[in-house]
């Protein structure tokens, strides 16, 4: 199981996911995710949050004409005595941006719909249907 993931998304919305090296868990090296099967359900939650946040940032920057080339999100679970108690999200912005741009983009990141769902909580009701 991974406890962190890196999401890279460029201004064309091409998105890449990186996880810690499974062969060497103590290593600080990350490796690209080749297929979704390489992600655990917990990884998928981090990937969803990261990809959604990156998308929001890239859409905002594009619509405002900001020079944002790439967004990198480093997400990891916060551990509280062996129990996951939250998610830390570090956002790295690549481009020619002013301090005001950074402030605006951070505000947009904090409005991400996946982040709001996680913060507010959400009931999930599953059902099954027969395929044809």
N, C-alpha and C positions, 0 to 999 in steps of 0.2 A: 504494500500500500504506500502511496506517495502522500506527503503532507503538503506539497506545494506544486505549483505549475506556473509556467511563464507563457503569456499569450502575446504574440507579436502580430500587429495588423498595420498594413501600409495604407496610404491614402486612396488606393484602389480597392480597399477592403479585402485584400488577400490576407488570409489569417493562418498563422502557424502556432502550434502548441509544442511546448517543451516540458519534460518532466525530469526529475532527478534520475541519475543513472541507477537502474534497478540492480545491476551487477555489483555496484559499490555504493550502498546507501549512505556511507559516511562522506562520500565525495561531494564536492560543491559543483561538480560537472552536471550539466543538463544535456539531455539528448532529445532529438525531435521525435514527436509522436507520428508514427507512420500510418497507423490505423486506429480507429476508435476502440477496437478491442484491447488496445494497450492501456486504456484508461479505466480506472475503477469508478464505481458510481460516485464516490467522493470527489475524485478528480473531475468528473463530468460537471459536478456542481460548480467547482472553481472555474472550469473552462467556460461554462455558460455565463457566469458573472463577468469574467474577463473579456470574453468576446462581445457581450452585450455592452459593456462599458466602453470598449474600444470603438464599437460601431457608433455609439452615441457621440463620442468625442470627434470621430472622423466626419460624421454628418454635420455636426455643429461647425467644425472648422471649415468644411467645404462650403456650407451655406453662408458663412461670414467672411469667406475669402482669406482665412488664416493660413499661414505657411506651415502647416503640420504635415510632415512627411511620414511619420510612423509613430505608433503608440505601442509601448511595451508595458504590460501589466504583470507584476510579480505578486502572486497570491499564495498565501499559506494559511493553514489553520492555526489558530491560537490554541495552545494547550494549557489547560488548567488542571493540573494534577491527574493527567491521563485522560481527561475528558475534553473534547473539542468545545471551546466556549465562544468561538467567533472566528472571523476571517480578517487577516491583515492584507491590505491591498496597496501596493506601492505602484505608482503610475509614473512612467518615464516618457517624456514627450520629446520628440526629435523634430526640430524645425526652427525657423527664425521667429521666435515668439517673444512678446513683451511681458513684463511682470503682470500687466492687466490681463493679457491672454491666458497666462497660467492660472490666475484667479478665476476667470470665467470658465476655463476648462475643468478646473477642480469642482466648481459648482455644478457643472453639467454631469460630471462623473458621479457626484453624490445624488443625482436625480435618476440614475439608471433604474429601469423598471425591475430588473432582477434583484438589485440591491433593495429596492422598496419592498418587494415580495418577501425577501428573506427577513428584513427588519420587522415587517408587520405580521408575518406569519400567514399561512394560507392552508385551508382545508383542501385535501385531495380526495376525490371519490372516484374509484376505479370500477370499470365494468368490462365484461368480456363479450365479444361478438364472434360468431362463426364466420370464417372466411370462405370464399367460394372457390 
